[in-house]
């Protein structure tokens, strides 16, 4: 019976480090994606329609380059300027609403991230998340094994807090490597 408990504890410990890392990476990707959407914004059908109309008007005005069609070209440019002002007003109005909604989502995500970290810390407090050979982490063994039991069988037992810090830093680096493509 004692052997089964040790096997379950060892299996939980072997799965804990990748599981915590995956949770941290997913939270980081979601956070980064929301920040990118907030910066870039989402293109709406109305804004796309106005951009198309402006482009068409300017294209038609540039094709009218004869002295006899100057008045008509000037009229088309003025219409394009009016459309540009309309587009700017539309973007300003909807941009504020969009930024407020993204900020709300980012706050909710931050709170859920903090709660997730607290649950993980509570769950793995004083329990090693992973074990790494002492030779691989020679000068940092004490730091990594903080609140996890130190060294056992020449392996450093990694605690949850150092593992969360390390996982967060690595996930931020991975998110920077993967640039988010523009949504169309």
MDTraj code that builds the backbone (N, CA, C; nanometers):
import mdtraj as md
import numpy as np

residues = "UNK UNK UNK UNK UNK UNK UNK UNK UNK UNK UNK UNK UNK UNK UNK UNK UNK UNK UNK UNK UNK UNK UNK UNK UNK UNK UNK UNK UNK UNK UNK UNK UNK UNK UNK UNK UNK UNK UNK UNK UNK UNK UNK UNK UNK UNK UNK UNK UNK UNK UNK UNK UNK UNK UNK UNK UNK UNK UNK UNK UNK UNK UNK UNK UNK UNK UNK UNK UNK UNK UNK UNK UNK UNK UNK UNK UNK UNK UNK UNK UNK UNK UNK UNK UNK UNK UNK UNK UNK UNK UNK UNK UNK UNK UNK UNK UNK UNK UNK UNK UNK UNK UNK UNK UNK UNK UNK UNK UNK UNK UNK UNK UNK UNK UNK UNK UNK UNK UNK UNK UNK UNK UNK UNK UNK UNK UNK UNK UNK UNK UNK UNK UNK UNK UNK UNK UNK UNK UNK UNK UNK UNK UNK UNK UNK UNK UNK UNK UNK UNK UNK UNK UNK UNK UNK UNK UNK UNK UNK UNK UNK UNK UNK UNK UNK UNK UNK UNK UNK UNK UNK UNK UNK UNK UNK UNK UNK UNK UNK UNK UNK UNK UNK UNK".split()
xyz = np.array([
    [0.0835, -0.1191, 0.0000],
    [0.0000, 0.0000, 0.0000],
    [0.0873, 0.1245, 0.0000],
    [0.1965, 0.1250, 0.0779],
    [0.2883, 0.2382, 0.0834],
    [0.3546, 0.2626, -0.0509],
    [0.3790, 0.1534, -0.1255],
    [0.4398, 0.1639, -0.2575],
    [0.3465, 0.2361, -0.3552],
    [0.2168, 0.2101, -0.3472],
    [0.1188, 0.2736, -0.4345],
    [0.1126, 0.4233, -0.4069],
    [0.1160, 0.4626, -0.2797],
    [0.1112, 0.6041, -0.2420],
    [0.2355, 0.6751, -0.2944],
    [0.3525, 0.6119, -0.2798],
    [0.4763, 0.6719, -0.3297],
    [0.4722, 0.6863, -0.4817],
    [0.4158, 0.5863, -0.5512],
    [0.4052, 0.5921, -0.6964],
    [0.3113, 0.7047, -0.7396],
    [0.1978, 0.7179, -0.6710],
    [0.1046, 0.8257, -0.7036],
    [0.1676, 0.9621, -0.6770],
    [0.2381, 0.9751, -0.5656],
    [0.3050, 1.1018, -0.5324],
    [0.4125, 1.1340, -0.6353],
    [0.4904, 1.0344, -0.6772],
    [0.5928, 1.0548, -0.7790],
    [0.5320, 1.0906, -0.9133],
    [0.4185, 1.0258, -0.9479],
    [0.3510, 1.0567, -1.0740],
    [0.2953, 1.1989, -1.0717],
    [0.2382, 1.2398, -0.9580],
    [0.1850, 1.3752, -0.9460],
    [0.2965, 1.4775, -0.9602],
    [0.4093, 1.4497, -0.9012],
    [0.5229, 1.5407, -0.9080],
    [0.5789, 1.5474, -1.0504],
    [0.5798, 1.4335, -1.1209],
    [0.6348, 1.4328, -1.2565],
    [0.5439, 1.5064, -1.3551],
    [0.4156, 1.5118, -1.3280],
    [0.3205, 1.5795, -1.4155],
    [0.3027, 1.7261, -1.3746],
    [0.3368, 1.7577, -1.2521],
    [0.3104, 1.8916, -1.1998],
    [0.3867, 2.0002, -1.2742],
    [0.5136, 1.9821, -1.2987],
    [0.5942, 2.0868, -1.3619],
    [0.5447, 2.1203, -1.5020],
    [0.5232, 2.0224, -1.5908],
    [0.4703, 2.0581, -1.7233],
    [0.3299, 2.1172, -1.7173],
    [0.2469, 2.0671, -1.6262],
    [0.1112, 2.1183, -1.6134],
    [0.1119, 2.2654, -1.5707],
    [0.1919, 2.2989, -1.4714],
    [0.2031, 2.4379, -1.4265],
    [0.2573, 2.5247, -1.5390],
    [0.3564, 2.4748, -1.6097],
    [0.4143, 2.5512, -1.7204],
    [0.3106, 2.5769, -1.8298],
    [0.2326, 2.4768, -1.8648],
    [0.1298, 2.4925, -1.9691],
    [0.0244, 2.5935, -1.9257],
    [-0.0176, 2.5885, -1.8002],
    [-0.1162, 2.6847, -1.7495],
    [-0.0617, 2.8266, -1.7597],
    [0.0634, 2.8461, -1.7203],
    [0.1251, 2.9785, -1.7255],
    [0.1381, 3.0260, -1.8701],
    [0.1777, 2.9389, -1.9606],
    [0.1923, 2.9773, -2.1020],
    [0.0572, 3.0152, -2.1619],
    [-0.0471, 2.9392, -2.1320],
    [-0.1804, 2.9705, -2.1851],
    [-0.2275, 3.1062, -2.1334],
    [-0.2109, 3.1310, -2.0043],
    [-0.2489, 3.2608, -1.9497],
    [-0.1703, 3.3740, -2.0143],
    [-0.0435, 3.3512, -2.0393],
    [0.0405, 3.4539, -2.1007],
    [-0.0010, 3.4804, -2.2456],
    [-0.0319, 3.3745, -2.3216],
    [-0.0756, 3.3918, -2.4605],
    [-0.2084, 3.4678, -2.4673],
    [-0.3014, 3.4350, -2.3790],
    [-0.4302, 3.5048, -2.3778],
    [-0.4101, 3.6519, -2.3438],
    [-0.3270, 3.6790, -2.2460],
    [-0.2986, 3.8170, -2.2069],
    [-0.2340, 3.8942, -2.3209],
    [-0.1370, 3.8340, -2.3841],
    [-0.0680, 3.8997, -2.4955],
    [-0.1621, 3.9228, -2.6136],
    [-0.2479, 3.8260, -2.6408],
    [-0.3442, 3.8409, -2.7489],
    [-0.4424, 3.9547, -2.7243],
    [-0.4927, 3.9655, -2.6008],
    [-0.5832, 4.0751, -2.5680],
    [-0.5129, 4.2104, -2.5776],
    [-0.3890, 4.2164, -2.5347],
    [-0.3151, 4.3426, -2.5447],
    [-0.2930, 4.3815, -2.6904],
    [-0.2637, 4.2848, -2.7754],
    [-0.2457, 4.3137, -2.9174],
    [-0.3769, 4.3604, -2.9811],
    [-0.4881, 4.2966, -2.9458],
    [-0.6175, 4.3386, -2.9992],
    [-0.6535, 4.4788, -2.9520],
    [-0.6207, 4.5089, -2.8283],
    [-0.6492, 4.6430, -2.7750],
    [-0.5698, 4.7484, -2.8506],
    [-0.4441, 4.7183, -2.8786],
    [-0.3596, 4.8124, -2.9526],
    [-0.4074, 4.8306, -3.0955],
    [-0.4304, 4.7206, -3.1624],
    [-0.4595, 4.7218, -3.3045],
    [-0.6052, 4.7545, -3.3319],
    [-0.6940, 4.7016, -3.2515],
    [-0.8361, 4.7227, -3.2750],
    [-0.8889, 4.6251, -3.3778],
    [-1.0191, 4.6164, -3.3863],
    [-1.0841, 4.5269, -3.4811],
    [-1.1484, 4.6128, -3.5894],
    [-1.1272, 4.5759, -3.7135],
    [-1.1848, 4.6506, -3.8243],
    [-1.3300, 4.6080, -3.8432],
    [-1.4184, 4.7079, -3.8462],
    [-1.5606, 4.6792, -3.8616],
    [-1.6016, 4.6981, -4.0068],
    [-1.7194, 4.6488, -4.0392],
    [-1.7703, 4.6586, -4.1766],
    [-1.7941, 4.8043, -4.2154],
    [-1.8429, 4.8849, -4.1212],
    [-1.8687, 5.0264, -4.1510],
    [-1.7390, 5.0997, -4.1815],
    [-1.6370, 5.0758, -4.1005],
    [-1.5076, 5.1410, -4.1237],
    [-1.4477, 5.0953, -4.2564],
    [-1.4585, 4.9673, -4.2870],
    [-1.4071, 4.9160, -4.4150],
    [-1.4827, 4.9775, -4.5329],
    [-1.6154, 4.9929, -4.5187],
    [-1.6954, 5.0524, -4.6250],
    [-1.6536, 5.1978, -4.6485],
    [-1.6342, 5.2726, -4.5375],
    [-1.5921, 5.4124, -4.5511],
    [-1.4540, 5.4234, -4.6143],
    [-1.3629, 5.3362, -4.5753],
    [-1.2286, 5.3375, -4.6366],
    [-1.2368, 5.3098, -4.7867],
    [-1.3205, 5.2150, -4.8242],
    [-1.3383, 5.1825, -4.9654],
    [-1.3962, 5.3000, -5.0435],
    [-1.4956, 5.3674, -4.9853],
    [-1.5548, 5.4833, -5.0517],
    [-1.4518, 5.5949, -5.0685],
    [-1.3721, 5.6195, -4.9658],
    [-1.2686, 5.7234, -4.9740],
    [-1.1684, 5.6893, -5.0826],
    [-1.1272, 5.5647, -5.0856],
    [-1.0304, 5.5206, -5.1871],
    [-1.0877, 5.5379, -5.3273],
    [-1.2133, 5.4984, -5.3454],
    [-1.2764, 5.5113, -5.4767],
    [-1.2893, 5.6574, -5.5190],
    [-1.3298, 5.7432, -5.4249],
    [-1.3445, 5.8853, -5.4575],
    [-1.2106, 5.9480, -5.4970],
    [-1.1059, 5.9154, -5.4202],
    [-0.9737, 5.9710, -5.4521],
    [-0.9204, 5.9164, -5.5842],
    [-0.9491, 5.7908, -5.6109],
    [-0.9048, 5.7297, -5.7362],
    [-0.9745, 5.7965, -5.8554],
    [-1.1046, 5.8172, -5.8395],
    [-1.1810, 5.8820, -5.9465],
    [-1.1365, 6.0276, -5.9648],
    [-1.1066, 6.0970, -5.8538],
    [-1.0613, 6.2359, -5.8625],
    [-0.9251, 6.2452, -5.9300],
    [-0.8378, 6.1484, -5.9041],
    [-0.7050, 6.1524, -5.9663],
    [-0.7115, 6.1199, -6.1155],
    [-0.8137, 6.0458, -6.1554],
    [-0.8270, 6.0141, -6.2977],
    [-0.8785, 6.1350, -6.3775],
    [-0.9404, 6.2298, -6.3090],
    [-0.9906, 6.3515, -6.3733],
    [-0.8833, 6.4596, -6.3661],
    [-0.7882, 6.4542, -6.4534],
    [-0.6749, 6.5473, -6.4492],
    [-0.6785, 6.6535, -6.5586],
    [-0.7819, 6.6559, -6.6383],
    [-0.7943, 6.7544, -6.7459],
    [-0.8413, 6.8885, -6.6890],
    [-0.8015, 6.9988, -6.7483],
    [-0.8477, 7.1302, -6.7011],
    [-0.9993, 7.1444, -6.7045],
    [-1.0645, 7.0781, -6.7984],
    [-1.2103, 7.0888, -6.8080],
    [-1.2826, 7.0128, -6.6961],
    [-1.2149, 6.9153, -6.6319],
    [-1.2763, 6.8342, -6.5260],
    [-1.2220, 6.8693, -6.3882],
    [-1.1543, 6.9858, -6.3779],
    [-1.0942, 7.0256, -6.2499],
    [-1.2002, 7.0451, -6.1415],
    [-1.3099, 7.1076, -6.1736],
    [-1.4154, 7.1336, -6.0752],
    [-1.4747, 7.0030, -6.0228],
    [-1.4957, 6.9089, -6.1130],
    [-1.5504, 6.7793, -6.0710],
    [-1.4501, 6.7049, -5.9817],
    [-1.3202, 6.7112, -6.0125],
    [-1.2171, 6.6463, -5.9311],
    [-1.2101, 6.7104, -5.7930],
    [-1.2204, 6.8432, -5.7879],
    [-1.2180, 6.9127, -5.6586],
    [-1.3388, 6.8733, -5.5743],
    [-1.4540, 6.8592, -5.6371],
    [-1.5754, 6.8171, -5.5673],
    [-1.5572, 6.6762, -5.5096],
    [-1.4978, 6.5861, -5.5859],
    [-1.4739, 6.4487, -5.5382],
    [-1.3748, 6.4482, -5.4219],
    [-1.2718, 6.5323, -5.4273],
    [-1.1748, 6.5403, -5.3166],
    [-1.2421, 6.5929, -5.1903],
    [-1.3304, 6.6922, -5.2047],
    [-1.4033, 6.7442, -5.0883],
    [-1.4943, 6.6361, -5.0293],
    [-1.5582, 6.5579, -5.1161],
    [-1.6426, 6.4474, -5.0672],
    [-1.5578, 6.3440, -4.9935],
    [-1.4373, 6.3183, -5.0449],
    [-1.3468, 6.2241, -4.9783],
    [-1.3034, 6.2788, -4.8426],
    [-1.2801, 6.4106, -4.8339],
    [-1.2414, 6.4720, -4.7063],
    [-1.3546, 6.4602, -4.6042],
    [-1.4795, 6.4778, -4.6503],
    [-1.5947, 6.4626, -4.5616],
    [-1.6040, 6.3182, -4.5120],
    [-1.5819, 6.2241, -4.6024],
    [-1.5848, 6.0816, -4.5641],
    [-1.4732, 6.0499, -4.4648],
    [-1.3549, 6.1099, -4.4827],
    [-1.2444, 6.0879, -4.3892],
    [-1.2786, 6.1401, -4.2504],
    [-1.3445, 6.2554, -4.2433],
    [-1.3880, 6.3077, -4.1133],
    [-1.4914, 6.2155, -4.0506],
    [-1.5825, 6.1649, -4.1328],
    [-1.6835, 6.0710, -4.0836],
    [-1.6170, 5.9446, -4.0286],
    [-1.5163, 5.8949, -4.1003],
    [-1.4426, 5.7766, -4.0549],
    [-1.3699, 5.8054, -3.9237],
    [-1.3072, 5.9226, -3.9131],
    [-1.2357, 5.9582, -3.7898],
    [-1.3324, 5.9668, -3.6720],
    [-1.4484, 6.0254, -3.6915],
    [-1.5489, 6.0329, -3.5841],
    [-1.5970, 5.8941, -3.5444],
    [-1.6207, 5.8104, -3.6436],
    [-1.6654, 5.6736, -3.6166],
    [-1.5605, 5.5966, -3.5364],
    [-1.4349, 5.6083, -3.5790],
    [-1.3273, 5.5372, -3.5090],
    [-1.3094, 5.5898, -3.3669],
    [-1.3223, 5.7197, -3.3477],
    [-1.3076, 5.7765, -3.2134],
    [-1.4184, 5.7281, -3.1213],
    [-1.5409, 5.7281, -3.1712],
    [-1.6550, 5.6848, -3.0910],
    [-1.6442, 5.5376, -3.0531],
    [-1.6178, 5.4528, -3.1521],
    [-1.6113, 5.3094, -3.1251],
    [-1.4788, 5.2684, -3.0605],
    [-1.3749, 5.3458, -3.0803],
    [-1.2453, 5.3153, -3.0199],
    [-1.2498, 5.3230, -2.8681],
    [-1.3214, 5.4223, -2.8162],
    [-1.3336, 5.4360, -2.6700],
    [-1.4080, 5.3179, -2.6103],
    [-1.5180, 5.2794, -2.6751],
    [-1.5953, 5.1648, -2.6260],
    [-1.5117, 5.0374, -2.6281],
    [-1.4393, 5.0186, -2.7366],
    [-1.3580, 4.8984, -2.7530],
    [-1.2469, 4.8930, -2.6482],
    [-1.1797, 5.0068, -2.6255],
    [-1.0713, 5.0083, -2.5277],
    [-1.1235, 4.9801, -2.3882],
    [-1.2412, 5.0331, -2.3544],
    [-1.2992, 5.0047, -2.2234],
    [-1.3306, 4.8566, -2.2077],
    [-1.3830, 4.7951, -2.3123],
    [-1.4147, 4.6529, -2.3011],
    [-1.2876, 4.5681, -2.2906],
    [-1.1831, 4.6042, -2.3667],
    [-1.0578, 4.5299, -2.3568],
    [-0.9939, 4.5480, -2.2199],
    [-1.0035, 4.6685, -2.1647],
    [-0.9471, 4.6898, -2.0316],
    [-1.0202, 4.6056, -1.9279],
    [-1.1515, 4.5924, -1.9434],
    [-1.2275, 4.5068, -1.8524],
    [-1.1811, 4.3617, -1.8646],
    [-1.1663, 4.3142, -1.9887],
    [-1.1187, 4.1774, -2.0092],
    [-0.9788, 4.1578, -1.9506],
    [-0.8918, 4.2567, -1.9681],
    [-0.7555, 4.2460, -1.9141],
    [-0.7568, 4.2431, -1.7619],
    [-0.8449, 4.3202, -1.6997],
    [-0.8556, 4.3176, -1.5531],
    [-0.9053, 4.1818, -1.5042],
    [-1.0062, 4.1292, -1.5720],
    [-1.0590, 3.9976, -1.5343],
    [-0.9514, 3.8910, -1.5527],
    [-0.8765, 3.9001, -1.6618],
    [-0.7688, 3.8046, -1.6859],
    [-0.6601, 3.8165, -1.5791],
    [-0.6260, 3.9393, -1.5406],
    [-0.5247, 3.9588, -1.4363],
    [-0.5706, 3.8981, -1.3038],
    [-0.6967, 3.9201, -1.2685],
    [-0.7495, 3.8635, -1.1438],
    [-0.7492, 3.7110, -1.1504],
    [-0.7889, 3.6553, -1.2647],
    [-0.7876, 3.5092, -1.2766],
    [-0.6454, 3.4544, -1.2740],
    [-0.5503, 3.5299, -1.3298],
    [-0.4100, 3.4876, -1.3257],
    [-0.3593, 3.4848, -1.1811],
    [-0.3908, 3.5889, -1.1058],
    [-0.3489, 3.5940, -0.9650],
    [-0.4126, 3.4806, -0.8866],
    [-0.5421, 3.4582, -0.9065],
    [-0.6091, 3.3491, -0.8356],
    [-0.5512, 3.2130, -0.8737],
    [-0.5198, 3.1947, -1.0017],
    [-0.4595, 3.0688, -1.0459],
    [-0.3243, 3.0479, -0.9797],
    [-0.2428, 3.1534, -0.9752],
    [-0.1121, 3.1425, -0.9104],
    [-0.1271, 3.1115, -0.7623],
    [-0.2232, 3.1759, -0.6951],
    [-0.2442, 3.1495, -0.5526],
    [-0.2898, 3.0056, -0.5285],
    [-0.3776, 2.9548, -0.6149],
    [-0.4230, 2.8151, -0.6012],
    [-0.3059, 2.7196, -0.6228],
    [-0.2239, 2.7471, -0.7230],
    [-0.1075, 2.6609, -0.7472],
    [-0.0096, 2.6646, -0.6308],
    [0.0121, 2.7834, -0.5776],
    [0.1022, 2.7944, -0.4616],
    [0.0442, 2.7186, -0.3431],
    [-0.0843, 2.7341, -0.3182],
    [-0.1468, 2.6638, -0.2066],
    [-0.1393, 2.5127, -0.2267],
    [-0.1636, 2.4668, -0.3498],
    [-0.1675, 2.3235, -0.3788],
    [-0.0287, 2.2607, -0.3658],
    [0.0750, 2.3297, -0.4111],
    [0.2090, 2.2724, -0.4123],
    [0.3003, 2.3297, -0.3043],
    [0.2456, 2.3933, -0.2012],
    [0.3277, 2.4496, -0.0958],
    [0.4022, 2.3381, -0.0221],
    [0.5299, 2.3537, -0.0113],
    [0.6191, 2.2574, 0.0552],
    [0.6228, 2.1208, -0.0146],
    [0.5742, 2.1126, -0.1359],
    [0.5798, 1.9904, -0.2154],
    [0.6651, 2.0223, -0.3377],
    [0.7647, 1.9416, -0.3654],
    [0.8464, 1.9699, -0.4839],
    [0.7663, 1.9519, -0.6128],
    [0.7826, 2.0462, -0.7033],
    [0.7139, 2.0409, -0.8318],
    [0.7941, 1.9555, -0.9291],
    [0.9254, 1.9661, -0.9213],
    [1.0138, 1.8910, -1.0104],
    [1.1439, 1.8637, -0.9370],
    [1.2208, 1.7735, -0.9926],
    [1.3544, 1.7487, -0.9386],
    [1.4537, 1.7569, -1.0539],
    [1.5614, 1.8303, -1.0281],
    [1.6645, 1.8526, -1.1298],
    [1.7982, 1.8111, -1.0697],
    [1.8832, 1.7537, -1.1513],
    [2.0142, 1.7120, -1.1054],
    [2.0884, 1.8306, -1.0431],
    [2.1522, 1.8052, -0.9328],
    [2.2227, 1.9107, -0.8600],
    [2.3342, 1.9718, -0.9449],
    [2.3950, 1.8935, -1.0302],
    [2.5038, 1.9435, -1.1144],
    [2.4557, 2.0453, -1.2160],
    [2.3308, 2.0349, -1.2612],
    [2.2779, 2.1277, -1.3612],
    [2.2488, 2.2663, -1.3039],
    [2.2153, 2.2716, -1.1782],
    [2.1783, 2.3989, -1.1152],
    [2.2708, 2.4307, -0.9985],
    [2.3980, 2.4074, -1.0167],
    [2.4965, 2.4153, -0.9092],
    [2.4859, 2.5425, -0.8242],
    [2.4977, 2.6623, -0.8776],
    [2.4954, 2.7760, -0.7858],
    [2.3542, 2.8163, -0.7412],
    [2.2508, 2.7686, -0.8096],
    [2.1151, 2.8129, -0.7793],
    [2.0301, 2.7082, -0.7093],
    [2.0875, 2.6039, -0.6605],
    [2.0126, 2.4947, -0.5996],
    [1.9280, 2.5377, -0.4820],
    [1.9840, 2.6200, -0.3940],
    [1.9101, 2.6652, -0.2755],
    [1.7919, 2.7541, -0.3142],
    [1.8111, 2.8373, -0.4142],
    [1.7042, 2.9278, -0.4566],
    [1.5894, 2.8483, -0.5182],
    [1.6218, 2.7523, -0.6031],
    [1.5179, 2.6733, -0.6689],
    [1.4440, 2.5808, -0.5735],
    [1.5111, 2.5379, -0.4678],
    [1.4471, 2.4442, -0.3760],
    [1.3808, 2.5152, -0.2584],
    [1.3602, 2.6440, -0.2684],
    [1.2986, 2.7201, -0.1602],
    [1.1627, 2.6638, -0.1256],
    [1.1439, 2.6246, -0.0034],
    [1.0204, 2.5684, 0.0507],
    [0.9792, 2.4356, -0.0140],
    [1.0767, 2.3617, -0.0667],
    [1.0398, 2.2354, -0.1315],
    [1.1201, 2.1176, -0.0788],
    [1.2070, 2.1369, 0.0145],
    [1.2748, 2.0231, 0.0733],
    [1.4230, 2.0139, 0.0470],
    [1.4810, 2.1006, -0.0303],
    [1.6255, 2.0992, -0.0505],
    [1.6703, 1.9946, -0.1505],
    [1.7754, 1.9195, -0.1108],
    [1.8386, 1.8230, -0.2006],
    [1.8073, 1.6822, -0.1526],
    [1.7708, 1.5952, -0.2468],
    [1.7387, 1.4573, -0.2157],
    [1.7969, 1.3694, -0.3253],
    [1.8815, 1.2731, -0.2873],
    [1.9463, 1.1823, -0.3823],
    [2.0200, 1.2578, -0.4928],
    [2.0917, 1.3602, -0.4568],
    [2.1689, 1.4449, -0.5481],
    [2.0821, 1.5132, -0.6534],
    [1.9544, 1.5318, -0.6212],
    [1.8622, 1.6070, -0.7055],
    [1.8075, 1.7242, -0.6252],
    [1.7980, 1.8393, -0.6889],
    [1.7415, 1.9566, -0.6246],
    [1.5909, 1.9515, -0.6440],
    [1.5171, 1.9618, -0.5346],
    [1.3722, 1.9637, -0.5406],
    [1.3276, 2.1082, -0.5659],
    [1.2604, 2.1306, -0.6778],
    [1.2208, 2.2657, -0.7184],
    [1.0865, 2.3002, -0.6553],
    [1.0800, 2.4161, -0.5887],
    [0.9576, 2.4628, -0.5252],
    [0.8660, 2.5324, -0.6240],
    [0.7410, 2.5538, -0.5816],
    [0.6402, 2.6105, -0.6710],
    [0.6668, 2.7571, -0.7020],
    [0.7108, 2.8354, -0.6056],
    [0.7317, 2.9780, -0.6308],
    [0.8453, 3.0003, -0.7305],
    [0.9626, 2.9392, -0.7135],
    [1.0647, 2.9559, -0.8176],
    [1.0202, 2.9014, -0.9537],
    [0.9423, 2.7925, -0.9527],
    [0.8953, 2.7357, -1.0788],
    [0.7972, 2.8311, -1.1478],
    [0.7087, 2.8960, -1.0720],
    [0.6160, 2.9928, -1.1309],
    [0.6908, 3.1132, -1.1877],
    [0.7909, 3.1602, -1.1161],
    [0.8701, 3.2736, -1.1650],
    [0.9419, 3.2350, -1.2937],
    [1.0044, 3.1200, -1.2935],
    [1.0757, 3.0722, -1.4122],
    [0.9796, 3.0483, -1.5293],
    [0.8660, 2.9874, -1.5022],
    [0.7674, 2.9612, -1.6072],
    [0.7125, 3.0909, -1.6657],
    [0.6896, 3.1905, -1.5822],
    [0.6392, 3.3186, -1.6306],
    [0.7409, 3.3862, -1.7206],
    [0.8655, 3.3864, -1.6820],
    [0.9694, 3.4490, -1.7646],
    [0.9840, 3.3766, -1.8992],
    [0.9840, 3.2452, -1.8955],
    [0.9982, 3.1677, -2.0191],
    [0.8756, 3.1887, -2.1090],
    [0.7567, 3.1910, -2.0501],
    [0.6359, 3.2090, -2.1317],
    [0.6318, 3.3485, -2.1944],
    [0.6807, 3.4503, -2.1254],
    [0.6882, 3.5842, -2.1859],
    [0.7854, 3.5840, -2.3030],
    [0.8950, 3.5137, -2.2882],
    [0.9914, 3.5032, -2.3975],
    [0.9305, 3.4293, -2.5171],
    [0.8594, 3.3208, -2.4902],
    [0.7961, 3.2431, -2.5971],
    [0.6897, 3.3282, -2.6676],
    [0.6144, 3.4074, -2.5927],
    [0.5126, 3.4942, -2.6540],
    [0.5764, 3.5989, -2.7440],
    [0.6932, 3.6487, -2.7071],
    [0.7617, 3.7456, -2.7922],
    [0.8110, 3.6797, -2.9207],
    [0.8459, 3.5519, -2.9145],
    [0.8908, 3.4820, -3.0336],
    [0.7771, 3.4633, -3.1340],
    [0.6581, 3.4334, -3.0835],
    [0.5429, 3.4124, -3.1695],
    [0.4666, 3.5434, -3.1810],
    [0.4837, 3.6116, -3.2919],
    [0.4117, 3.7369, -3.3142],
    [0.2693, 3.7025, -3.3557],
    [0.1737, 3.7778, -3.3027],
    [0.0353, 3.7544, -3.3387],
    [0.0076, 3.8148, -3.4751],
    [-0.0504, 3.7336, -3.5622],
    [-0.0851, 3.7787, -3.6964],
    [-0.2090, 3.8684, -3.6877],
    [-0.2190, 3.9592, -3.7824],
    [-0.3328, 4.0511, -3.7853],
    [-0.4586, 3.9745, -3.8241],
    [-0.5646, 3.9948, -3.7450],
    [-0.6918, 3.9287, -3.7716],
    [-0.7628, 4.0024, -3.8849],
    [-0.8167, 3.9264, -3.9786],
    [-0.8876, 3.9909, -4.0908],
    [-1.0319, 3.9534, -4.0897],
])
top = md.Topology()
chain = top.add_chain()
for i, resn in enumerate(residues, 1):
    res = top.add_residue(resn, chain, resSeq=i)
    for name in ("N", "CA", "C"):
        top.add_atom(name, md.element.get_by_symbol(name[0]), res)
traj = md.Trajectory(xyz[None], top)
